[in-house]
Amino acid sequence: MWCSACWGARLGGAERSVPPETIGRAAWSVMLAPPPRKPRPVCHVLDVESGVTLAYMTPDGGPLVGFTALATGVEVPPGAFQA
């Protein structure tokens, strides 16, 4: 489970770019220090326009998890998430 106490310490500053893993969107990336039980840091990649997390990557740029597409400004029907 992710929590700010686990991955909250930033290592260095944020970088703005459009790397391929951000599905062609301008992104901020920031390296987060690992908690004691993890072996290495994780790179958190965020969409500049929406603030949505686009990906989590290894320090050397390998994918951990990420979006393959993102659409913003889309209307969602009111009952879309009702059981």
mmCIF file of the C-alpha atoms, coordinates in Angstrom:
data_MODEL
# 
_entry.id   MODEL 
# 
loop_
_atom_site.group_PDB 
_atom_site.id 
_atom_site.type_symbol 
_atom_site.label_atom_id 
_atom_site.label_alt_id 
_atom_site.label_comp_id 
_atom_site.label_asym_id 
_atom_site.label_entity_id 
_atom_site.label_seq_id 
_atom_site.pdbx_PDB_ins_code 
_atom_site.Cartn_x 
_atom_site.Cartn_y 
_atom_site.Cartn_z 
_atom_site.occupancy 
_atom_site.B_iso_or_equiv 
_atom_site.pdbx_formal_charge 
_atom_site.auth_seq_id 
_atom_site.auth_comp_id 
_atom_site.auth_asym_id 
_atom_site.auth_atom_id 
_atom_site.pdbx_PDB_model_num 
ATOM 1  C CA . MET A 1 1  ? 0.000   0.000  0.000   1.00 0.00 ? 1  MET A CA 1 
ATOM 2  C CA . TRP A 1 2  ? 1.350   3.445  -0.938  1.00 0.00 ? 2  TRP A CA 1 
ATOM 3  C CA . CYS A 1 3  ? 1.390   6.234  1.631   1.00 0.00 ? 3  CYS A CA 1 
ATOM 4  C CA . SER A 1 4  ? 3.227   9.528  1.821   1.00 0.00 ? 4  SER A CA 1 
ATOM 5  C CA . ALA A 1 5  ? 5.221   8.281  4.819   1.00 0.00 ? 5  ALA A CA 1 
ATOM 6  C CA . CYS A 1 6  ? 6.530   5.442  2.650   1.00 0.00 ? 6  CYS A CA 1 
ATOM 7  C CA . TRP A 1 7  ? 7.622   7.340  -0.480  1.00 0.00 ? 7  TRP A CA 1 
ATOM 8  C CA . GLY A 1 8  ? 7.419   10.956 0.688   1.00 0.00 ? 8  GLY A CA 1 
ATOM 9  C CA . ALA A 1 9  ? 11.021  12.177 0.633   1.00 0.00 ? 9  ALA A CA 1 
ATOM 10 C CA . ARG A 1 10 ? 12.055  13.773 -2.656  1.00 0.00 ? 10 ARG A CA 1 
ATOM 11 C CA . LEU A 1 11 ? 15.521  13.103 -4.040  1.00 0.00 ? 11 LEU A CA 1 
ATOM 12 C CA . GLY A 1 12 ? 16.548  16.189 -5.994  1.00 0.00 ? 12 GLY A CA 1 
ATOM 13 C CA . GLY A 1 13 ? 14.282  18.524 -7.907  1.00 0.00 ? 13 GLY A CA 1 
ATOM 14 C CA . ALA A 1 14 ? 11.439  17.915 -10.317 1.00 0.00 ? 14 ALA A CA 1 
ATOM 15 C CA . GLU A 1 15 ? 12.156  17.736 -14.043 1.00 0.00 ? 15 GLU A CA 1 
ATOM 16 C CA . ARG A 1 16 ? 9.773   18.753 -16.816 1.00 0.00 ? 16 ARG A CA 1 
ATOM 17 C CA . SER A 1 17 ? 9.903   16.773 -20.059 1.00 0.00 ? 17 SER A CA 1 
ATOM 18 C CA . VAL A 1 18 ? 7.898   14.729 -22.555 1.00 0.00 ? 18 VAL A CA 1 
ATOM 19 C CA . PRO A 1 19 ? 9.412   11.249 -22.205 1.00 0.00 ? 19 PRO A CA 1 
ATOM 20 C CA . PRO A 1 20 ? 7.894   8.386  -24.256 1.00 0.00 ? 20 PRO A CA 1 
ATOM 21 C CA . GLU A 1 21 ? 6.434   6.728  -21.157 1.00 0.00 ? 21 GLU A CA 1 
ATOM 22 C CA . THR A 1 22 ? 4.129   9.736  -20.649 1.00 0.00 ? 22 THR A CA 1 
ATOM 23 C CA . ILE A 1 23 ? 2.114   8.882  -23.779 1.00 0.00 ? 23 ILE A CA 1 
ATOM 24 C CA . GLY A 1 24 ? 3.237   12.072 -25.484 1.00 0.00 ? 24 GLY A CA 1 
ATOM 25 C CA . ARG A 1 25 ? 2.093   14.440 -22.728 1.00 0.00 ? 25 ARG A CA 1 
ATOM 26 C CA . ALA A 1 26 ? 4.237   17.056 -20.983 1.00 0.00 ? 26 ALA A CA 1 
ATOM 27 C CA . ALA A 1 27 ? 5.129   15.674 -17.572 1.00 0.00 ? 27 ALA A CA 1 
ATOM 28 C CA . TRP A 1 28 ? 6.880   16.411 -14.303 1.00 0.00 ? 28 TRP A CA 1 
ATOM 29 C CA . SER A 1 29 ? 9.009   13.621 -12.891 1.00 0.00 ? 29 SER A CA 1 
ATOM 30 C CA . VAL A 1 30 ? 10.416  13.422 -9.408  1.00 0.00 ? 30 VAL A CA 1 
ATOM 31 C CA . MET A 1 31 ? 12.523  10.724 -7.764  1.00 0.00 ? 31 MET A CA 1 
ATOM 32 C CA . LEU A 1 32 ? 11.178  9.565  -4.394  1.00 0.00 ? 32 LEU A CA 1 
ATOM 33 C CA . ALA A 1 33 ? 13.374  7.999  -1.710  1.00 0.00 ? 33 ALA A CA 1 
ATOM 34 C CA . PRO A 1 34 ? 12.544  4.428  -0.725  1.00 0.00 ? 34 PRO A CA 1 
ATOM 35 C CA . PRO A 1 35 ? 11.263  3.458  2.701   1.00 0.00 ? 35 PRO A CA 1 
ATOM 36 C CA . PRO A 1 36 ? 13.627  1.199  4.699   1.00 0.00 ? 36 PRO A CA 1 
ATOM 37 C CA . ARG A 1 37 ? 12.023  -2.004 3.402   1.00 0.00 ? 37 ARG A CA 1 
ATOM 38 C CA . LYS A 1 38 ? 12.483  -1.122 -0.315  1.00 0.00 ? 38 LYS A CA 1 
ATOM 39 C CA . PRO A 1 39 ? 15.792  -1.547 -2.196  1.00 0.00 ? 39 PRO A CA 1 
ATOM 40 C CA . ARG A 1 40 ? 15.725  1.564  -4.414  1.00 0.00 ? 40 ARG A CA 1 
ATOM 41 C CA . PRO A 1 41 ? 13.890  4.818  -5.204  1.00 0.00 ? 41 PRO A CA 1 
ATOM 42 C CA . VAL A 1 42 ? 10.926  5.197  -7.547  1.00 0.00 ? 42 VAL A CA 1 
ATOM 43 C CA . CYS A 1 43 ? 10.330  7.896  -10.176 1.00 0.00 ? 43 CYS A CA 1 
ATOM 44 C CA . HIS A 1 44 ? 6.834   9.439  -10.001 1.00 0.00 ? 44 HIS A CA 1 
ATOM 45 C CA . VAL A 1 45 ? 5.704   10.908 -13.364 1.00 0.00 ? 45 VAL A CA 1 
ATOM 46 C CA . LEU A 1 46 ? 2.800   13.414 -13.334 1.00 0.00 ? 46 LEU A CA 1 
ATOM 47 C CA . ASP A 1 47 ? 0.880   15.032 -16.200 1.00 0.00 ? 47 ASP A CA 1 
ATOM 48 C CA . VAL A 1 48 ? 1.554   18.801 -16.305 1.00 0.00 ? 48 VAL A CA 1 
ATOM 49 C CA . GLU A 1 49 ? -1.961  19.749 -17.456 1.00 0.00 ? 49 GLU A CA 1 
ATOM 50 C CA . SER A 1 50 ? -4.110  17.560 -15.194 1.00 0.00 ? 50 SER A CA 1 
ATOM 51 C CA . GLY A 1 51 ? -1.824  16.486 -12.333 1.00 0.00 ? 51 GLY A CA 1 
ATOM 52 C CA . VAL A 1 52 ? -2.724  12.837 -12.980 1.00 0.00 ? 52 VAL A CA 1 
ATOM 53 C CA . THR A 1 53 ? -0.058  10.235 -12.222 1.00 0.00 ? 53 THR A CA 1 
ATOM 54 C CA . LEU A 1 54 ? 1.057   8.905  -15.606 1.00 0.00 ? 54 LEU A CA 1 
ATOM 55 C CA . ALA A 1 55 ? 3.616   6.369  -14.441 1.00 0.00 ? 55 ALA A CA 1 
ATOM 56 C CA . TYR A 1 56 ? 5.880   5.016  -11.759 1.00 0.00 ? 56 TYR A CA 1 
ATOM 57 C CA . MET A 1 57 ? 9.314   4.040  -13.087 1.00 0.00 ? 57 MET A CA 1 
ATOM 58 C CA . THR A 1 58 ? 12.575  2.569  -11.872 1.00 0.00 ? 58 THR A CA 1 
ATOM 59 C CA . PRO A 1 59 ? 15.489  5.013  -11.434 1.00 0.00 ? 59 PRO A CA 1 
ATOM 60 C CA . ASP A 1 60 ? 16.954  3.873  -14.771 1.00 0.00 ? 60 ASP A CA 1 
ATOM 61 C CA . GLY A 1 61 ? 13.685  4.570  -16.639 1.00 0.00 ? 61 GLY A CA 1 
ATOM 62 C CA . GLY A 1 62 ? 12.188  1.085  -16.654 1.00 0.00 ? 62 GLY A CA 1 
ATOM 63 C CA . PRO A 1 63 ? 8.388   0.943  -16.380 1.00 0.00 ? 63 PRO A CA 1 
ATOM 64 C CA . LEU A 1 64 ? 6.725   -0.234 -13.158 1.00 0.00 ? 64 LEU A CA 1 
ATOM 65 C CA . VAL A 1 65 ? 3.148   0.869  -13.883 1.00 0.00 ? 65 VAL A CA 1 
ATOM 66 C CA . GLY A 1 66 ? 1.600   3.528  -16.096 1.00 0.00 ? 66 GLY A CA 1 
ATOM 67 C CA . PHE A 1 67 ? -1.194  4.675  -18.378 1.00 0.00 ? 67 PHE A CA 1 
ATOM 68 C CA . THR A 1 68 ? -1.281  3.754  -22.054 1.00 0.00 ? 68 THR A CA 1 
ATOM 69 C CA . ALA A 1 69 ? -3.797  6.539  -22.863 1.00 0.00 ? 69 ALA A CA 1 
ATOM 70 C CA . LEU A 1 70 ? -5.320  9.542  -21.076 1.00 0.00 ? 70 LEU A CA 1 
ATOM 71 C CA . ALA A 1 71 ? -8.307  11.692 -21.969 1.00 0.00 ? 71 ALA A CA 1 
ATOM 72 C CA . THR A 1 72 ? -9.140  14.811 -19.951 1.00 0.00 ? 72 THR A CA 1 
ATOM 73 C CA . GLY A 1 73 ? -12.295 16.934 -20.051 1.00 0.00 ? 73 GLY A CA 1 
ATOM 74 C CA . VAL A 1 74 ? -14.508 13.914 -20.778 1.00 0.00 ? 74 VAL A CA 1 
ATOM 75 C CA . GLU A 1 75 ? -18.072 13.964 -19.444 1.00 0.00 ? 75 GLU A CA 1 
ATOM 76 C CA . VAL A 1 76 ? -18.927 10.965 -17.292 1.00 0.00 ? 76 VAL A CA 1 
ATOM 77 C CA . PRO A 1 77 ? -22.621 9.986  -17.074 1.00 0.00 ? 77 PRO A CA 1 
ATOM 78 C CA . PRO A 1 78 ? -24.028 10.541 -13.526 1.00 0.00 ? 78 PRO A CA 1 
ATOM 79 C CA . GLY A 1 79 ? -24.751 6.821  -12.919 1.00 0.00 ? 79 GLY A CA 1 
ATOM 80 C CA . ALA A 1 80 ? -21.492 5.483  -14.349 1.00 0.00 ? 80 ALA A CA 1 
ATOM 81 C CA . PHE A 1 81 ? -20.148 4.265  -10.991 1.00 0.00 ? 81 PHE A CA 1 
ATOM 82 C CA . GLN A 1 82 ? -23.354 3.115  -9.309  1.00 0.00 ? 82 GLN A CA 1 
ATOM 83 C CA . ALA A 1 83 ? -23.799 -0.564 -8.523  1.00 0.00 ? 83 ALA A CA 1 
# 
